[in-house]
């Protein structure tokens, strides 16, 4: 099975603050772990291409996108606060365009059979960005842009998004709340930021709020109903919002998952993909802030995608 890791050096230039948890070192440690694991010998690497303005409009309001472009700082010392957690600096917009573009590129590569699956090693993350909002470290919703690219421009009729970040993918749910072409499965610590995901939803949105302190065996039990629902939905392409901040070592959350749990959930997703969409998966990095745990977890995730 061929897997392509799509990234860009531009994503490492986005640096909100030296003490901010969503820091360029996240990319560096993942790359180091990929190299030390030997994965570089069995995967392919490709440089991301930036998304164009109009491509962002598949998922986002035009005025909102224009406002982000207008706010983007030009000088090294300038900072623009989007919310209490999200800051734009000189390189942020370009990094965000590379992040969004990586998902579009991944879809195109999968459709062209240039790769069976892809992992987008990019930042800033995206799943808290809604149709007309940025928040929670996220500027644009990378996974939603990629999924809508598949639906609107590459002929897909049904896609699924699985989000196992410690935080609810509220932005992704906002974008797809009325779109029956998308099944969205999200597991997350609750109550916890962004304090959403526990209310009524349409049938194709399956939220799993999880109490703080939950360990792997209980987590697996709580999300196990996803697989039958996904099997019945029969997606033609699967997307993953791959956040690794539910790891026991990550201080930004309070769940107790370990690498074996990320291996398990990825294997379950791959089983559905092998059955319904020729193994085609596009995975996108979201959270994960305990650096060593992040690197190890990403390696487990990629190895599971490899099978």
C-alpha positions in Angstrom: 0.0 0.0 0.0 1.4 3.4 -1.0 1.1 6.3 1.5 2.2 9.8 0.8 3.1 12.3 3.5 2.2 15.8 2.3 3.8 18.8 4.1 5.5 22.1 3.6 8.4 23.9 5.3 6.0 27.0 5.3 3.9 25.3 8.0 6.9 25.4 10.4 7.2 29.2 10.0 3.9 29.9 11.6 4.9 30.7 15.2 2.2 32.4 17.4 4.4 32.6 20.5 7.4 30.7 21.9 5.2 29.5 24.8 2.1 28.6 22.7 1.4 24.9 22.7 0.7 24.9 18.9 4.3 25.4 18.1 6.6 24.6 15.1 8.4 21.9 17.2 5.3 19.7 16.7 6.3 19.3 13.0 10.0 18.8 13.8 9.4 16.0 16.4 7.0 14.2 14.0 9.6 14.3 11.2 12.3 13.1 13.6 10.1 10.2 14.7 9.3 9.2 11.1 13.0 9.2 10.2 14.0 7.2 13.3 11.2 4.7 12.9 12.4 3.8 9.3 9.1 4.9 7.8 10.9 7.2 5.4 12.0 4.0 3.5 8.4 2.9 2.8 6.4 6.1 2.4 6.5 8.9 -0.2 6.9 12.6 0.5 5.3 15.4 -1.5 5.4 19.2 -1.0 2.0 20.8 -0.5 0.6 23.4 -2.8 -1.3 26.4 -1.4 -5.0 26.5 -1.7 -6.4 29.3 -3.8 -8.9 31.8 -2.4 -11.8 30.3 -4.3 -11.1 26.8 -3.1 -11.6 27.9 0.5 -15.1 29.0 -0.4 -16.3 25.4 -0.7 -16.3 25.3 3.1 -16.2 29.0 4.2 -18.1 32.2 3.8 -16.5 34.6 1.3 -16.6 37.6 3.6 -15.0 35.6 6.3 -12.2 34.4 4.1 -11.6 37.9 2.7 -11.4 39.3 6.3 -8.7 36.7 7.2 -6.7 37.8 4.1 -7.1 41.4 4.9 -6.0 40.9 8.5 -2.9 38.9 7.7 0.2 40.7 9.1 3.0 41.7 6.7 5.7 42.7 9.2 7.7 40.3 11.4 6.8 42.0 14.6 3.0 42.2 13.9 0.4 40.0 15.6 -3.3 39.8 15.1 -5.5 38.0 17.7 -8.3 36.0 16.1 -9.5 34.8 19.5 -7.9 34.1 22.9 -6.0 31.1 21.6 -5.4 31.9 17.9 -2.9 34.5 16.6 -1.9 35.5 13.1 1.7 36.5 12.4 3.7 37.2 9.3 3.8 33.5 8.1 0.4 32.3 9.3 -1.7 32.9 6.2 0.7 31.1 4.0 1.0 28.2 6.4 -2.8 28.0 6.6 -3.1 28.0 2.8 -0.5 25.2 2.6 -2.6 23.2 5.2 -5.8 23.6 3.2 -4.0 22.9 -0.1 -2.5 19.7 1.3 -5.9 18.2 1.7 -7.0 19.2 -1.8 -3.8 17.8 -3.2 -4.3 14.5 -1.2 -7.7 14.1 -2.7 -6.4 14.7 -6.2 -3.6 12.2 -5.7 -5.9 9.5 -4.4 -8.4 10.1 -7.3 -5.6 9.8 -9.8 -4.3 6.6 -8.1 -1.0 8.3 -7.5 -1.3 7.1 -3.9 -3.7 5.0 -2.0 -3.7 7.1 1.1 -2.2 10.3 2.4 -1.2 11.9 5.7 -1.1 15.7 5.7 1.6 16.8 8.1 0.6 20.4 8.3 -0.3 23.2 10.7 -2.2 25.2 11.9 -4.9 22.6 12.5 -8.4 23.2 11.3 -11.3 21.3 12.9 -12.4 24.3 15.1 -12.8 26.6 12.1 -16.5 26.9 11.2 -18.2 28.2 8.1 -17.6 31.8 9.1 -15.3 31.6 12.1 -11.7 30.8 13.2 -10.9 29.6 16.7 -9.0 27.1 18.8 -5.6 27.5 17.0 -7.5 27.0 13.7 -7.8 29.4 10.8 -9.4 27.4 7.9 -11.0 24.0 8.2 -8.5 21.8 6.3 -10.5 18.6 6.5 -13.8 20.2 5.5 -12.1 21.9 2.5 -10.7 18.6 1.4 -13.9 16.7 1.8 -15.9 19.3 -0.1 -13.3 19.3 -2.8 -14.0 15.6 -3.2 -17.7 16.1 -3.2 -18.0 19.2 -5.4 -15.1 18.7 -7.8 -14.1 15.0 -7.9 -17.4 13.3 -8.3 -17.8 11.7 -4.9 -21.3 11.3 -3.5 -20.6 10.1 0.1 -17.6 10.7 2.3 -16.9 10.1 6.0 -14.9 12.1 8.4 -13.6 10.5 11.7 -12.2 12.9 14.3 -10.5 11.5 17.3 -9.0 14.7 18.7 -9.5 15.3 22.4 -11.6 18.4 21.4 -14.9 18.2 19.6 -14.6 19.1 15.9 -17.2 21.8 16.3 -16.1 23.7 13.1 -16.4 20.5 11.0 -19.9 19.8 12.4 -20.9 23.4 11.7 -19.9 23.1 8.1 -21.6 19.7 7.5 -24.6 20.0 9.9 -27.1 20.0 7.0 -25.1 17.9 4.5 -26.2 14.3 4.3 -23.4 13.4 1.9 -21.0 13.5 4.9 -21.0 11.1 7.9 -19.1 12.8 10.8 -17.9 10.8 13.7 -16.3 12.7 16.6 -15.0 11.5 19.9 -13.8 14.1 22.5 -13.5 14.8 26.2 -16.6 16.4 27.6 -17.2 18.7 29.3 -14.2 20.4 27.7 -13.3 23.1 25.1 -15.2 24.0 22.9 -18.1 22.9 25.2 -20.1 21.5 22.3 -21.1 18.1 20.8 -23.5 16.9 23.4 -26.7 18.2 21.9 -29.1 16.7 19.3 -27.8 16.2 15.7 -28.9 14.8 12.4 -28.5 11.0 12.0 -25.2 11.2 10.1 -23.4 13.1 12.9 -22.2 10.7 15.6 -20.7 12.5 18.6 -19.2 10.5 21.5 -18.6 12.7 24.6 -16.1 11.0 26.8 -15.4 11.7 30.5 -12.0 12.9 31.7 -9.7 10.1 32.8 -11.1 7.5 30.3 -8.5 4.9 29.3 -8.1 2.9 26.1 -10.4 -0.1 26.8 -13.4 2.1 27.8 -12.7 4.5 24.9 -12.8 1.6 22.4 -16.1 0.4 23.9 -17.6 3.9 23.6 -16.8 4.4 19.9 -17.3 0.8 18.8 -20.8 1.6 17.3 -19.1 3.9 14.7 -18.0 0.9 12.6 -21.5 -0.5 11.9 -22.8 3.0 11.1 -19.9 3.6 8.7 -20.4 0.2 7.1 -24.0 1.0 6.5 -23.2 4.4 5.1 -20.6 2.9 2.7 -18.4 6.0 2.2 -16.5 6.3 -1.1 -13.6 8.1 0.6 -12.7 8.4 4.2 -11.1 11.5 5.9 -9.5 11.5 9.3 -9.1 14.5 11.6 -6.1 13.0 13.4 -5.6 14.7 16.7 -3.3 13.0 19.2 -4.0 15.2 22.3 -6.1 12.5 23.9 -2.8 10.8 24.8 -2.2 10.2 28.4 1.0 12.3 28.3 -0.8 15.4 26.8 -1.5 18.0 29.4 -3.9 19.9 27.2 -6.4 17.1 27.7 -7.4 14.6 30.4 -8.0 11.4 28.4 -5.7 8.4 28.8 -5.1 7.0 25.4 -1.8 5.5 24.3 -0.2 4.6 20.9 -1.9 1.2 20.9 -5.3 3.0 21.0 -4.5 5.1 18.0 -3.3 2.0 16.2 -6.6 0.3 17.0 -8.9 3.2 15.8 -6.8 3.6 12.6 -7.0 -0.2 11.9 -10.8 0.0 12.3 -11.0 2.9 9.9 -8.7 1.2 7.4 -11.0 -2.0 7.5 -14.0 0.1 6.5 -11.9 1.9 3.8 -10.7 -1.4 2.4 -14.2 -2.7 2.2 -15.9 0.4 0.7 -13.4 2.7 -1.0 -10.4 0.6 -2.1 -8.5 1.6 1.1 -8.5 5.3 0.1 -7.9 7.5 3.2 -6.9 11.2 3.6 -5.7 11.9 7.1 -5.0 15.4 8.4 -3.0 16.3 11.5 -5.0 18.2 14.1 -4.0 18.4 17.8 -1.3 16.8 19.9 1.1 18.8 22.1 3.1 16.4 24.2 5.9 16.2 21.7 7.3 12.8 22.3 3.8 11.2 22.6 2.8 13.1 19.4 5.7 11.8 17.4 5.2 8.2 18.6 1.4 8.4 18.0 1.7 9.7 14.5 4.2 6.9 13.7 1.6 4.3 15.0 -1.1 6.0 12.9 0.9 5.9 9.7 2.1 2.3 10.3 -1.6 1.3 10.7 -2.5 3.1 7.5 0.2 1.1 5.8 -1.3 -2.1 7.2 
